[in-house]
Amino acid sequence: MLRKLKSYFQERCPECSEKLHATTDSLRCIKSCPNRHYTEETYSHLNIRIIYHN
């Protein structure tokens, strides 16, 4: 039950459903698919989100 609940909060690639890997620095947060199908860059201080589909 807890595992199912936790899966709702994990972000996944829309192409292959793999879990996205996140890296964060002082300016942005990058979430990307390990198979390079999807990348999302978030600049929270600018309120901008850029999404790349391959």
mmCIF file of the N, C-alpha and C atoms, coordinates in Angstrom:
data_MODEL
# 
_entry.id   MODEL 
# 
loop_
_atom_site.group_PDB 
_atom_site.id 
_atom_site.type_symbol 
_atom_site.label_atom_id 
_atom_site.label_alt_id 
_atom_site.label_comp_id 
_atom_site.label_asym_id 
_atom_site.label_entity_id 
_atom_site.label_seq_id 
_atom_site.pdbx_PDB_ins_code 
_atom_site.Cartn_x 
_atom_site.Cartn_y 
_atom_site.Cartn_z 
_atom_site.occupancy 
_atom_site.B_iso_or_equiv 
_atom_site.pdbx_formal_charge 
_atom_site.auth_seq_id 
_atom_site.auth_comp_id 
_atom_site.auth_asym_id 
_atom_site.auth_atom_id 
_atom_site.pdbx_PDB_model_num 
ATOM 1   N N  . MET A 1 1  ? 0.827  -1.192 0.000   1.00 0.00 ? 1  MET A N  1 
ATOM 2   C CA . MET A 1 1  ? 0.000  0.000  0.000   1.00 0.00 ? 1  MET A CA 1 
ATOM 3   C C  . MET A 1 1  ? 0.871  1.255  0.000   1.00 0.00 ? 1  MET A C  1 
ATOM 4   N N  . LEU A 1 2  ? 1.873  1.272  0.876   1.00 0.00 ? 2  LEU A N  1 
ATOM 5   C CA . LEU A 1 2  ? 2.756  2.431  0.950   1.00 0.00 ? 2  LEU A CA 1 
ATOM 6   C C  . LEU A 1 2  ? 3.555  2.592  -0.339  1.00 0.00 ? 2  LEU A C  1 
ATOM 7   N N  . ARG A 1 3  ? 3.965  1.496  -0.937  1.00 0.00 ? 3  ARG A N  1 
ATOM 8   C CA . ARG A 1 3  ? 4.712  1.539  -2.193  1.00 0.00 ? 3  ARG A CA 1 
ATOM 9   C C  . ARG A 1 3  ? 3.860  2.151  -3.315  1.00 0.00 ? 3  ARG A C  1 
ATOM 10  N N  . LYS A 1 4  ? 2.590  1.795  -3.363  1.00 0.00 ? 4  LYS A N  1 
ATOM 11  C CA . LYS A 1 4  ? 1.676  2.338  -4.375  1.00 0.00 ? 4  LYS A CA 1 
ATOM 12  C C  . LYS A 1 4  ? 1.484  3.839  -4.170  1.00 0.00 ? 4  LYS A C  1 
ATOM 13  N N  . LEU A 1 5  ? 1.339  4.264  -2.926  1.00 0.00 ? 5  LEU A N  1 
ATOM 14  C CA . LEU A 1 5  ? 1.185  5.679  -2.612  1.00 0.00 ? 5  LEU A CA 1 
ATOM 15  C C  . LEU A 1 5  ? 2.434  6.457  -2.992  1.00 0.00 ? 5  LEU A C  1 
ATOM 16  N N  . LYS A 1 6  ? 3.598  5.907  -2.704  1.00 0.00 ? 6  LYS A N  1 
ATOM 17  C CA . LYS A 1 6  ? 4.860  6.566  -3.036  1.00 0.00 ? 6  LYS A CA 1 
ATOM 18  C C  . LYS A 1 6  ? 5.032  6.715  -4.549  1.00 0.00 ? 6  LYS A C  1 
ATOM 19  N N  . SER A 1 7  ? 4.544  5.754  -5.316  1.00 0.00 ? 7  SER A N  1 
ATOM 20  C CA . SER A 1 7  ? 4.689  5.811  -6.773  1.00 0.00 ? 7  SER A CA 1 
ATOM 21  C C  . SER A 1 7  ? 3.915  6.965  -7.396  1.00 0.00 ? 7  SER A C  1 
ATOM 22  N N  . TYR A 1 8  ? 2.870  7.445  -6.732  1.00 0.00 ? 8  TYR A N  1 
ATOM 23  C CA . TYR A 1 8  ? 2.108  8.583  -7.256  1.00 0.00 ? 8  TYR A CA 1 
ATOM 24  C C  . TYR A 1 8  ? 2.909  9.879  -7.211  1.00 0.00 ? 8  TYR A C  1 
ATOM 25  N N  . PHE A 1 9  ? 3.899  9.965  -6.326  1.00 0.00 ? 9  PHE A N  1 
ATOM 26  C CA . PHE A 1 9  ? 4.682  11.186 -6.164  1.00 0.00 ? 9  PHE A CA 1 
ATOM 27  C C  . PHE A 1 9  ? 6.002  11.170 -6.921  1.00 0.00 ? 9  PHE A C  1 
ATOM 28  N N  . GLN A 1 10 ? 6.328  10.064 -7.577  1.00 0.00 ? 10 GLN A N  1 
ATOM 29  C CA . GLN A 1 10 ? 7.549  9.991  -8.369  1.00 0.00 ? 10 GLN A CA 1 
ATOM 30  C C  . GLN A 1 10 ? 7.239  10.447 -9.789  1.00 0.00 ? 10 GLN A C  1 
ATOM 31  N N  . GLU A 1 11 ? 8.070  11.301 -10.309 1.00 0.00 ? 11 GLU A N  1 
ATOM 32  C CA . GLU A 1 11 ? 7.878  11.775 -11.669 1.00 0.00 ? 11 GLU A CA 1 
ATOM 33  C C  . GLU A 1 11 ? 8.506  10.787 -12.630 1.00 0.00 ? 11 GLU A C  1 
ATOM 34  N N  . ARG A 1 12 ? 7.794  10.509 -13.712 1.00 0.00 ? 12 ARG A N  1 
ATOM 35  C CA . ARG A 1 12 ? 8.229  9.510  -14.673 1.00 0.00 ? 12 ARG A CA 1 
ATOM 36  C C  . ARG A 1 12 ? 8.234  10.086 -16.081 1.00 0.00 ? 12 ARG A C  1 
ATOM 37  N N  . CYS A 1 13 ? 9.036  9.479  -16.950 1.00 0.00 ? 13 CYS A N  1 
ATOM 38  C CA . CYS A 1 13 ? 9.121  9.867  -18.351 1.00 0.00 ? 13 CYS A CA 1 
ATOM 39  C C  . CYS A 1 13 ? 7.804  9.529  -19.046 1.00 0.00 ? 13 CYS A C  1 
ATOM 40  N N  . PRO A 1 14 ? 7.252  10.447 -19.838 1.00 0.00 ? 14 PRO A N  1 
ATOM 41  C CA . PRO A 1 14 ? 6.007  10.150 -20.551 1.00 0.00 ? 14 PRO A CA 1 
ATOM 42  C C  . PRO A 1 14 ? 6.190  9.128  -21.683 1.00 0.00 ? 14 PRO A C  1 
ATOM 43  N N  . GLU A 1 15 ? 7.417  8.931  -22.158 1.00 0.00 ? 15 GLU A N  1 
ATOM 44  C CA . GLU A 1 15 ? 7.672  7.990  -23.249 1.00 0.00 ? 15 GLU A CA 1 
ATOM 45  C C  . GLU A 1 15 ? 7.840  6.556  -22.753 1.00 0.00 ? 15 GLU A C  1 
ATOM 46  N N  . CYS A 1 16 ? 8.739  6.352  -21.782 1.00 0.00 ? 16 CYS A N  1 
ATOM 47  C CA . CYS A 1 16 ? 9.101  4.989  -21.367 1.00 0.00 ? 16 CYS A CA 1 
ATOM 48  C C  . CYS A 1 16 ? 8.742  4.668  -19.916 1.00 0.00 ? 16 CYS A C  1 
ATOM 49  N N  . SER A 1 17 ? 8.213  5.621  -19.186 1.00 0.00 ? 17 SER A N  1 
ATOM 50  C CA . SER A 1 17 ? 7.788  5.457  -17.788 1.00 0.00 ? 17 SER A CA 1 
ATOM 51  C C  . SER A 1 17 ? 8.930  5.159  -16.824 1.00 0.00 ? 17 SER A C  1 
ATOM 52  N N  . GLU A 1 18 ? 10.151 5.484  -17.193 1.00 0.00 ? 18 GLU A N  1 
ATOM 53  C CA . GLU A 1 18 ? 11.283 5.357  -16.272 1.00 0.00 ? 18 GLU A CA 1 
ATOM 54  C C  . GLU A 1 18 ? 11.258 6.535  -15.294 1.00 0.00 ? 18 GLU A C  1 
ATOM 55  N N  . LYS A 1 19 ? 11.786 6.314  -14.103 1.00 0.00 ? 19 LYS A N  1 
ATOM 56  C CA . LYS A 1 19 ? 11.876 7.366  -13.102 1.00 0.00 ? 19 LYS A CA 1 
ATOM 57  C C  . LYS A 1 19 ? 12.859 8.433  -13.568 1.00 0.00 ? 19 LYS A C  1 
ATOM 58  N N  . LEU A 1 20 ? 12.487 9.716  -13.422 1.00 0.00 ? 20 LEU A N  1 
ATOM 59  C CA . LEU A 1 20 ? 13.351 10.817 -13.822 1.00 0.00 ? 20 LEU A CA 1 
ATOM 60  C C  . LEU A 1 20 ? 14.437 11.039 -12.779 1.00 0.00 ? 20 LEU A C  1 
ATOM 61  N N  . HIS A 1 21 ? 15.648 11.369 -13.249 1.00 0.00 ? 21 HIS A N  1 
ATOM 62  C CA . HIS A 1 21 ? 16.776 11.683 -12.377 1.00 0.00 ? 21 HIS A CA 1 
ATOM 63  C C  . HIS A 1 21 ? 16.885 13.196 -12.267 1.00 0.00 ? 21 HIS A C  1 
ATOM 64  N N  . ALA A 1 22 ? 17.036 13.687 -11.058 1.00 0.00 ? 22 ALA A N  1 
ATOM 65  C CA . ALA A 1 22 ? 17.078 15.126 -10.815 1.00 0.00 ? 22 ALA A CA 1 
ATOM 66  C C  . ALA A 1 22 ? 18.463 15.567 -10.363 1.00 0.00 ? 22 ALA A C  1 
ATOM 67  N N  . THR A 1 23 ? 18.885 16.718 -10.901 1.00 0.00 ? 23 THR A N  1 
ATOM 68  C CA . THR A 1 23 ? 20.097 17.389 -10.446 1.00 0.00 ? 23 THR A CA 1 
ATOM 69  C C  . THR A 1 23 ? 19.741 18.845 -10.190 1.00 0.00 ? 23 THR A C  1 
ATOM 70  N N  . THR A 1 24 ? 20.329 19.408 -9.147  1.00 0.00 ? 24 THR A N  1 
ATOM 71  C CA . THR A 1 24 ? 19.987 20.766 -8.746  1.00 0.00 ? 24 THR A CA 1 
ATOM 72  C C  . THR A 1 24 ? 21.262 21.561 -8.514  1.00 0.00 ? 24 THR A C  1 
ATOM 73  N N  . ASP A 1 25 ? 21.254 22.794 -8.985  1.00 0.00 ? 25 ASP A N  1 
ATOM 74  C CA . ASP A 1 25 ? 22.315 23.730 -8.636  1.00 0.00 ? 25 ASP A CA 1 
ATOM 75  C C  . ASP A 1 25 ? 21.665 25.015 -8.151  1.00 0.00 ? 25 ASP A C  1 
ATOM 76  N N  . SER A 1 26 ? 22.426 26.076 -8.013  1.00 0.00 ? 26 SER A N  1 
ATOM 77  C CA . SER A 1 26 ? 21.878 27.306 -7.437  1.00 0.00 ? 26 SER A CA 1 
ATOM 78  C C  . SER A 1 26 ? 20.887 28.025 -8.361  1.00 0.00 ? 26 SER A C  1 
ATOM 79  N N  . LEU A 1 27 ? 20.918 27.731 -9.657  1.00 0.00 ? 27 LEU A N  1 
ATOM 80  C CA . LEU A 1 27 ? 20.042 28.424 -10.589 1.00 0.00 ? 27 LEU A CA 1 
ATOM 81  C C  . LEU A 1 27 ? 18.875 27.596 -11.099 1.00 0.00 ? 27 LEU A C  1 
ATOM 82  N N  . ARG A 1 28 ? 19.035 26.285 -11.167 1.00 0.00 ? 28 ARG A N  1 
ATOM 83  C CA . ARG A 1 28 ? 18.009 25.484 -11.819 1.00 0.00 ? 28 ARG A CA 1 
ATOM 84  C C  . ARG A 1 28 ? 17.941 24.067 -11.269 1.00 0.00 ? 28 ARG A C  1 
ATOM 85  N N  . CYS A 1 29 ? 16.854 23.408 -11.614 1.00 0.00 ? 29 CYS A N  1 
ATOM 86  C CA . CYS A 1 29 ? 16.667 21.990 -11.311 1.00 0.00 ? 29 CYS A CA 1 
ATOM 87  C C  . CYS A 1 29 ? 16.412 21.295 -12.650 1.00 0.00 ? 29 CYS A C  1 
ATOM 88  N N  . ILE A 1 30 ? 17.168 20.235 -12.924 1.00 0.00 ? 30 ILE A N  1 
ATOM 89  C CA . ILE A 1 30 ? 17.035 19.500 -14.178 1.00 0.00 ? 30 ILE A CA 1 
ATOM 90  C C  . ILE A 1 30 ? 16.583 18.083 -13.858 1.00 0.00 ? 30 ILE A C  1 
ATOM 91  N N  . LYS A 1 31 ? 15.462 17.686 -14.458 1.00 0.00 ? 31 LYS A N  1 
ATOM 92  C CA . LYS A 1 31 ? 14.955 16.324 -14.332 1.00 0.00 ? 31 LYS A CA 1 
ATOM 93  C C  . LYS A 1 31 ? 15.022 15.703 -15.713 1.00 0.00 ? 31 LYS A C  1 
ATOM 94  N N  . SER A 1 32 ? 15.661 14.537 -15.808 1.00 0.00 ? 32 SER A N  1 
ATOM 95  C CA . SER A 1 32 ? 15.830 13.929 -17.125 1.00 0.00 ? 32 SER A CA 1 
ATOM 96  C C  . SER A 1 32 ? 15.616 12.423 -17.075 1.00 0.00 ? 32 SER A C  1 
ATOM 97  N N  . CYS A 1 33 ? 15.188 11.894 -18.202 1.00 0.00 ? 33 CYS A N  1 
ATOM 98  C CA . CYS A 1 33 ? 14.996 10.464 -18.384 1.00 0.00 ? 33 CYS A CA 1 
ATOM 99  C C  . CYS A 1 33 ? 16.359 9.816  -18.588 1.00 0.00 ? 33 CYS A C  1 
ATOM 100 N N  . PRO A 1 34 ? 16.615 8.651  -17.999 1.00 0.00 ? 34 PRO A N  1 
ATOM 101 C CA . PRO A 1 34 ? 17.903 7.989  -18.205 1.00 0.00 ? 34 PRO A CA 1 
ATOM 102 C C  . PRO A 1 34 ? 18.100 7.538  -19.658 1.00 0.00 ? 34 PRO A C  1 
ATOM 103 N N  . ASN A 1 35 ? 17.006 7.393  -20.417 1.00 0.00 ? 35 ASN A N  1 
ATOM 104 C CA . ASN A 1 35 ? 17.084 7.002  -21.825 1.00 0.00 ? 35 ASN A CA 1 
ATOM 105 C C  . ASN A 1 35 ? 17.058 8.202  -22.775 1.00 0.00 ? 35 ASN A C  1 
ATOM 106 N N  . ARG A 1 36 ? 17.117 9.397  -22.221 1.00 0.00 ? 36 ARG A N  1 
ATOM 107 C CA . ARG A 1 36 ? 17.180 10.669 -22.957 1.00 0.00 ? 36 ARG A CA 1 
ATOM 108 C C  . ARG A 1 36 ? 15.947 10.956 -23.818 1.00 0.00 ? 36 ARG A C  1 
ATOM 109 N N  . HIS A 1 37 ? 14.775 10.516 -23.362 1.00 0.00 ? 37 HIS A N  1 
ATOM 110 C CA . HIS A 1 37 ? 13.534 10.832 -24.072 1.00 0.00 ? 37 HIS A CA 1 
ATOM 111 C C  . HIS A 1 37 ? 12.969 12.186 -23.659 1.00 0.00 ? 37 HIS A C  1 
ATOM 112 N N  . TYR A 1 38 ? 13.241 12.601 -22.433 1.00 0.00 ? 38 TYR A N  1 
ATOM 113 C CA . TYR A 1 38 ? 12.548 13.746 -21.839 1.00 0.00 ? 38 TYR A CA 1 
ATOM 114 C C  . TYR A 1 38 ? 13.487 14.469 -20.894 1.00 0.00 ? 38 TYR A C  1 
ATOM 115 N N  . THR A 1 39 ? 13.491 15.795 -20.962 1.00 0.00 ? 39 THR A N  1 
ATOM 116 C CA . THR A 1 39 ? 14.272 16.624 -20.041 1.00 0.00 ? 39 THR A CA 1 
ATOM 117 C C  . THR A 1 39 ? 13.431 17.834 -19.658 1.00 0.00 ? 39 THR A C  1 
ATOM 118 N N  . GLU A 1 40 ? 13.472 18.178 -18.394 1.00 0.00 ? 40 GLU A N  1 
ATOM 119 C CA . GLU A 1 40 ? 12.726 19.326 -17.886 1.00 0.00 ? 40 GLU A CA 1 
ATOM 120 C C  . GLU A 1 40 ? 13.659 20.191 -17.058 1.00 0.00 ? 40 GLU A C  1 
ATOM 121 N N  . GLU A 1 41 ? 13.771 21.459 -17.422 1.00 0.00 ? 41 GLU A N  1 
ATOM 122 C CA . GLU A 1 41 ? 14.573 22.422 -16.661 1.00 0.00 ? 41 GLU A CA 1 
ATOM 123 C C  . GLU A 1 41 ? 13.625 23.388 -15.967 1.00 0.00 ? 41 GLU A C  1 
ATOM 124 N N  . THR A 1 42 ? 13.847 23.615 -14.674 1.00 0.00 ? 42 THR A N  1 
ATOM 125 C CA . THR A 1 42 ? 13.007 24.528 -13.917 1.00 0.00 ? 42 THR A CA 1 
ATOM 126 C C  . THR A 1 42 ? 13.885 25.615 -13.301 1.00 0.00 ? 42 THR A C  1 
ATOM 127 N N  . TYR A 1 43 ? 13.538 26.856 -13.603 1.00 0.00 ? 43 TYR A N  1 
ATOM 128 C CA . TYR A 1 43 ? 14.192 28.033 -13.023 1.00 0.00 ? 43 TYR A CA 1 
ATOM 129 C C  . TYR A 1 43 ? 13.170 28.674 -12.080 1.00 0.00 ? 43 TYR A C  1 
ATOM 130 N N  . SER A 1 44 ? 13.221 28.289 -10.818 1.00 0.00 ? 44 SER A N  1 
ATOM 131 C CA . SER A 1 44 ? 12.179 28.708 -9.877  1.00 0.00 ? 44 SER A CA 1 
ATOM 132 C C  . SER A 1 44 ? 12.185 30.213 -9.602  1.00 0.00 ? 44 SER A C  1 
ATOM 133 N N  . HIS A 1 45 ? 13.345 30.841 -9.592  1.00 0.00 ? 45 HIS A N  1 
ATOM 134 C CA . HIS A 1 45 ? 13.399 32.274 -9.315  1.00 0.00 ? 45 HIS A CA 1 
ATOM 135 C C  . HIS A 1 45 ? 12.821 33.100 -10.469 1.00 0.00 ? 45 HIS A C  1 
ATOM 136 N N  . LEU A 1 46 ? 12.749 32.528 -11.667 1.00 0.00 ? 46 LEU A N  1 
ATOM 137 C CA . LEU A 1 46 ? 12.146 33.199 -12.820 1.00 0.00 ? 46 LEU A CA 1 
ATOM 138 C C  . LEU A 1 46 ? 10.752 32.674 -13.138 1.00 0.00 ? 46 LEU A C  1 
ATOM 139 N N  . ASN A 1 47 ? 10.319 31.634 -12.438 1.00 0.00 ? 47 ASN A N  1 
ATOM 140 C CA . ASN A 1 47 ? 9.043  30.965 -12.698 1.00 0.00 ? 47 ASN A CA 1 
ATOM 141 C C  . ASN A 1 47 ? 8.946  30.464 -14.128 1.00 0.00 ? 47 ASN A C  1 
ATOM 142 N N  . ILE A 1 48 ? 10.015 29.814 -14.591 1.00 0.00 ? 48 ILE A N  1 
ATOM 143 C CA . ILE A 1 48 ? 10.086 29.286 -15.954 1.00 0.00 ? 48 ILE A CA 1 
ATOM 144 C C  . ILE A 1 48 ? 10.360 27.791 -15.897 1.00 0.00 ? 48 ILE A C  1 
ATOM 145 N N  . ARG A 1 49 ? 9.636  27.044 -16.737 1.00 0.00 ? 49 ARG A N  1 
ATOM 146 C CA . ARG A 1 49 ? 9.869  25.611 -16.883 1.00 0.00 ? 49 ARG A CA 1 
ATOM 147 C C  . ARG A 1 49 ? 10.003 25.314 -18.377 1.00 0.00 ? 49 ARG A C  1 
ATOM 148 N N  . ILE A 1 50 ? 11.121 24.694 -18.762 1.00 0.00 ? 50 ILE A N  1 
ATOM 149 C CA . ILE A 1 50 ? 11.403 24.342 -20.157 1.00 0.00 ? 50 ILE A CA 1 
ATOM 150 C C  . ILE A 1 50 ? 11.397 22.837 -20.270 1.00 0.00 ? 50 ILE A C  1 
ATOM 151 N N  . ILE A 1 51 ? 10.635 22.306 -21.237 1.00 0.00 ? 51 ILE A N  1 
ATOM 152 C CA . ILE A 1 51 ? 10.509 20.865 -21.421 1.00 0.00 ? 51 ILE A CA 1 
ATOM 153 C C  . ILE A 1 51 ? 11.016 20.503 -22.807 1.00 0.00 ? 51 ILE A C  1 
ATOM 154 N N  . TYR A 1 52 ? 11.906 19.510 -22.863 1.00 0.00 ? 52 TYR A N  1 
ATOM 155 C CA . TYR A 1 52 ? 12.439 19.011 -24.121 1.00 0.00 ? 52 TYR A CA 1 
ATOM 156 C C  . TYR A 1 52 ? 11.970 17.573 -24.336 1.00 0.00 ? 52 TYR A C  1 
ATOM 157 N N  . HIS A 1 53 ? 11.420 17.292 -25.524 1.00 0.00 ? 53 HIS A N  1 
ATOM 158 C CA . HIS A 1 53 ? 11.052 15.931 -25.905 1.00 0.00 ? 53 HIS A CA 1 
ATOM 159 C C  . HIS A 1 53 ? 11.957 15.522 -27.050 1.00 0.00 ? 53 HIS A C  1 
ATOM 160 N N  . ASN A 1 54 ? 12.508 14.314 -26.987 1.00 0.00 ? 54 ASN A N  1 
ATOM 161 C CA . ASN A 1 54 ? 13.356 13.827 -28.072 1.00 0.00 ? 54 ASN A CA 1 
ATOM 162 C C  . ASN A 1 54 ? 12.648 12.740 -28.821 1.00 0.00 ? 54 ASN A C  1 
# 
